[in-house]
Amino acid sequence: MLELHTIRESKEQVIAALSKRGLDPREQIEHIQALDESRRALQTELDALLAESNALAKEIGSLFKSGKAAEAEGLKARTAELKERSKSIQETLNEKADALTAALYQLPNTPHDSVPPGRSEADNKEVFKSQNTLVLDEDALPHWDLAKKYDLIDFELGVKIAGAGFPVYKGKGARLQRALISFFLDRNIEAGYQEIQPPHLVNEASGYGTGQLPDKEGQMYHVTADNLYLIPTAEVPVTNLLRDVLLQESELPITMTAYTPCFRREAGSYGSDVRGLNRLHQFDKVEIVRVEKPENSYQALEGMVEHVKTLLEALELPYRILQLCAGDLGFTSALTYDFEVYSAAQKRWLEISSVSNFETFQSNRLKLRIKDAHGQKQLAHTLNGSALALPRVLAALLENHQTKEGIRIPKALVPYTQFDQIA
């Protein structure tokens, strides 16, 4: 959520930054500004009434002590009048505050100055491309055919149990999935991230805290009886561990990693773009989350990017990194790098990680602040990244490491799988 003081002090800059996303936010910003001015005027009036009421209470007390009961009783009528007026203003103030919060929730984050202009993924900027390109035979199979050939994943059985988008991993396919989870967690822990096992359902406040609500409400599975949501990513419960927390500067940075299943209702089109593991309603992901001082957050973001690069290099996969343009940037993000692996069998790039800096957008919603050595308080910067999302990593492993003899397992994974080939 954007900070009100930023909108007050830098209205035109905020409008210009949001316009970079392809929006026309002036009407929204001016509505927010009007609500804020009305709320502040009401607060000023309420404060004055409360001050007058407090002064009257003291005066009435003094009059009673002085034996001037008649005068004291005369002032009580004014006290009752002030009380009724204060109650009415408080109700209006609450309504204005709720309307202001709701309006602020509708605004996305402002892009960082370095974010390139653009309206769609076609305008994203490639900033890195690995050298380990793999050349497959002309008859190379896509992962859904390999999964069937080697009895690794049963997509039809998943449809029987739950519906499309819920695959069943079997035998070495299940073991490879588990190996990847352990490998990612171990590498993240070695890099200094503390492992967390969070809940897989969150309450409404948690959804609002990290920006999934109200923006992605239709993409989340909602347990209506308990008003809980199945998590779309571990980012939501892990970041919310620090909701309403005041951190000492000496506690930073805070670095966490978590493995969770993830659930997304998003409906996709039909065809190869969503076939097999390309798009699922339930999938596994290992996430990394950081909380940083504002002045350190972009250096931390670059460190996260370098860390994800090491994971993909260990898996011997061809990949590239894109800096997302303003029009393709997520609602909560100020700057995002997307990692994509190349599927030689499908002849297309598959997104497998997003690494983002949210600056103060989430921490403002979360009320996550830092207190420095001088007692000054400020909002923290939050960051997160996939390290990594498993379905498309698994798809790329199967497709890019297929040989005439079977599917080769990268050396870094063999200690986890206890086999070096699927045949």
N, C-alpha and C positions, 0 to 999 in steps of 0.2 A: 504494500500500500504506500502510495506517495505521501511524503510528509507535508502537512498543511503549511508549515512555515515556508517550505520551498515554493509551494504554489502561490502563497501570499507575496513573497519577496521576488520571485523569478517567474511570474506568470507567463510572459511571452516566451521565455526560454523553454519552459515546460511544454507549451503548445507547439513550439518548433520541434522539440525532441519527439513528441508523440506523433506529430505529422510525418516524421521520418518513417513511421510504421505504416503509412498509408491511411492514417485516420484523419478526421476533421474534428479535433477535440475541443474547439473553442467554446461551443455551447455547453458542453459538460463542465469545463473548467469554470466558466462564468456562473453556472448553476451552483457549483461547489463553493465558489467565492461568495455568492449571495447567501447561501446557507450558513457559511462560516461567519459572515458579518452579522447576520440575524442572531445566530447563537451567541456570539460575543456580546452583542448589545443586550440580549436577555440576561446573560450572566452578570453583566455590569449592573443592570437594574435589580436583579435578585440580590447581589452583594450589598447594594445600597439599602434595600429593604431589610435584609438581615442585620446590617449594621445599626439601622434605626431601631429595629426590634430589640436588639441586645442593649442598646442605650436606654430604651424605654424600660426594659426589665430592671436595669440597675436603678433607674430613677424611681420606679414603683417600689422597689425594695427599700430605698432610702426614705421614701415618704412614709411607708408603713412603720419603719423604725423610729421616725420622728413623730409618730402619732397623727400623721396627716392622712388618715384612712380615706376620707372623702375624696381628696385630690388623687390618691392612688387609684381608687375605684374608677375615677373619671378617665384616667389614662388607659385603663384596661380595654375600653372599647376600641381605642386606636390600635392596641396590640392585637386584638382579634381581627381587625380589618387588615392589618399588615400580614397576619398569618394566612388569611384567605387569599390575599393577593400573591403572597409568596408561593403558596401551593399551586395556584393557577399558572404562575410563571414557570415553576419547576416542571409542571406537566408539559407545557409548551416547549420548554428547553429540552426535555428528554426526547420529545418528538423530533425537534430540529437536529439533535445530536444523532439520533438513529438514522434520520434521512441523510445526514452528512456522511456517516460511516457507510451507508449503503451506496451512496454516490461514489465515494472514494474506492470502494470495492470493485466498481465497474471499470476503473482506469487501469491499464497495464503499466508496467514499469517503463521508465524512459531509457532508451538505448544509450550505451556508452558512446562517447565521441568517436571511438575507433570503428564502430559498427558500420559496415558499408551500406549505402542506400540500396533499395531494391524492394520488389513487391512479392516475390515468390522464391521457391528453392532454386529456380533457374538463375537467380542473381547472387547465390551464395558464392563465397570466394575460397578457392582451394589455396591453403597455406602450407600444406606438406603432402608429399606422396612418397611412400616407401619404395625401396628398390627391389624388394624380393617378389617380383612378378613371377607367377607360375603359368606354365603353358600346358594345357591338357590336350588329350587326344580329341579328335573330332567327335568321337562317339561317347565322350564323357557324359555321365548321368547327373541330373539335378538331385538334390538331397532327398526328395520324397521317393524317388526311384531307388536310390541307394539304401534308404531306410527300409524299404520293402524287401530289397534283394538280400540284405544281411539281417533281416528281422530285428531292427533296432527300435523302430517307432511304429505304432499302430494308430493311424489317424481314424480309420473306420470304427475301431473299438471305442475311441474317445467320443465319437459322434453318438454311438449307442448309449454311452453312460451319461454324457452331459450335453452333447451338441458339437457343432463345428467350433474349432478353436481351442479344443481341450485334448491334446494328444496324450497317448499312453506310451511311456518309454519302457523298453523291455531289454533284458539281458545286458549285453555290452553297451547298448544305447543308454540304459539307465545308469550303468557304471560310469560311462563317459560323462554324463550329465553331472553326477555326483563328484567326479574327479575335477571337473572345471570349477564347481562351486568351492571345493577345498583349495584348489590351486589359487583362485582369485583371493579368497580370504587370507590364505597364508602370505601371499605377496603383499597384500594391503597391510597386514599386521607388521610384516618386516619393514614396511615403509613408515611405520609409526602410527597407524590407525588402530584405535581401540575397538575390538569386536563387540557388537551389541546384538542381542536377540530381542527385537521389539514385538509388540502385538501385531497381528495381521488385520485387525479391525481398528478403526479410529472413530472418535466422536466428531460431531459437527465442528466444534471449536478447533480441533486439529486440522480439519480440512480447510477452514478459513485461515488458520495460522500460516500455512505454507502456500496458499493461493490456489488450491484445487477447487475450492468453493469460493464464489459461485461460478467460476469460469468453466470448470470441467464436470459440473454436476451430472450431466447426461452421460458421461463416460464412465462413471463409477457405479459399482454394484451397491445398492442401498438396502440394508436390512431394516425395513420400515418399522417392525415391531419394537426394535430397540433404538432406532434412529442412529445406527452405526453404519460405517462405510467400509467395504473391503478395500485394502490399500492398493493404489495404482503403482506404488513404488515405496521402497523403504525410506526414501527421503521424508515422507510425511510423518511417520511415528518417530523416527530418529531425531529430526530437527525439532519436533514438538517436545522432546525431552527437556528442552531449554525454554519452553514457553513460560513467560512471567518470571524470568530469572534475571537477577542482577549479578553479573560476573565481575570479579576483580581482574584488572588488566593483567596481573601476573598469571592468571589461569589460562590465558590464551597462548597459542591457538588451541582450540578443541578440535580433535580429529577423531572421527568414528567411521566404522565400516559395518555393514550388516548384509546378511543374505536373507531374502524373503521370497516367497511366491508373490506375484503381482497380478492384479485382476483389472481388466479393462473391457468395458462393454462396447467400445467403439465398433461400429459396423463398417465393414470395408466392401469394396467392389469385388467382383469375381474375376478370376484369371490368375496368371502366374504371379502377379504382384502380391497376392495374399495366399498363395498356395503353400502347402506344407507348413514349415516353421516361419514363414515370412511375416505373418501377422496372427497373433493368438489372443484369446480372451484370458487365458491363464498361462503365465510363464515365470521362469526363475530369473532373478537378477541379484547381483552383488553391487552394493552402492557404497560410495564414499561421501562423507559430509564433513565440512569444515566450518568453524566459526572463527572469524579473524577480526583484528583491528582494521578499521577502514584503510589505513595507509599501507597495510600489508596484503590486502586481499587480491590484488592483481598479480603480484608476485606468486602468491599461493595458487592462483588459477593456473599460471604457467607451469608450476610444479605438478599440479594434478594432470595436466596435459602430458607432461613428460612421463609421469607414472603410467598412464594408460598406454602410452606408446611402448613401454617396456613389456607390458602384458601381451600385446599383439605381436611384438617381435619374438617373444618366447614361444608363441603359438605358430610362428613361421607363416603368418598370413599376410597377403598384400593388403594394404590399407591406405587411406588418405584422410586428411583432416580438413574440414571446411569451417570457415568463420561464417556464421549465419548472418544474412542481411537483415535489415530492420523489419522487412515485411514477413520474414519467416521466423522471427524471434519468438520464443515462448512468452506467454502473458506475463510471467513473473521475472523474466531474465533481463539483465542489463547487457550481458555479452555471453554468447554461447559458441563453443566449438563442438561440432559433430564429427565423430569418427565413423568411417564407413569401411567395410571390408569388401573386397571384390570377389564376386562369385563367377569364376570362369565358366562354370557349367550353365549358369543362368545368363551370363554375359551382362551383369548389372551390378551396381554398387548397393550394398545393404547397410543401413544405419545400425550400429551396435552400441553406440555410446554418445551421450551428450554431457559436456562438462560446462557448467554455468556459474557465473557470479551474479547473485541477486542483489548485491549491495545491501541497502537497508530496507528493501521492499518487503521481505519476509519478516525481518526483525521488528519492523514497525507494527505489523499485525500481531506478532508474537509477544511484543513488549519485552524483547531480549536486549538488554543494555549492558554496557561496560562502565565500570567505575575506575578512574585512574588514580594514581597515587595522591593527587591533589583533591580528590573527592568530586571531580567533574564527571558527569555522566553523558554517554552518547550511545546511539544505536550501533550494534555490531553489524558486520557484514557476514552473510551466510553464502556458502557455496556448496554445490553437490555435483556428482558425476556418476555415471554407470561404469563399474569396473569389475565385471562387464555384464551386459544383458546376454543371457545364454542362448536363446533360440537361434538367432542369426549367426552367433559365433559357432554353434554346433553345426548349423547348415554349411557355413563356410569351411569348417574343418573337414566335414565329410566330402564336400565337393572338390576342394582344392588339394586335398591329400589323397585322392583316389588314384590307384595304380591298377595295372593288369592283375596284380596278385591280391589286391584288397585295398583297405584304407589304412594309410600309415599314420601312426600316432606321433605327434611331435615329442621330441626327447624330454622336454620339460614336464610333460604330462605323464610319462611312463611310470614314475614312482607312485602316482595316484591311481592309474588304471590297472597297473600290474600286468599290462599287455602292451605290445608295441605295434600290433596290427589287428585289424578286423578283417577276417577272411571267411 
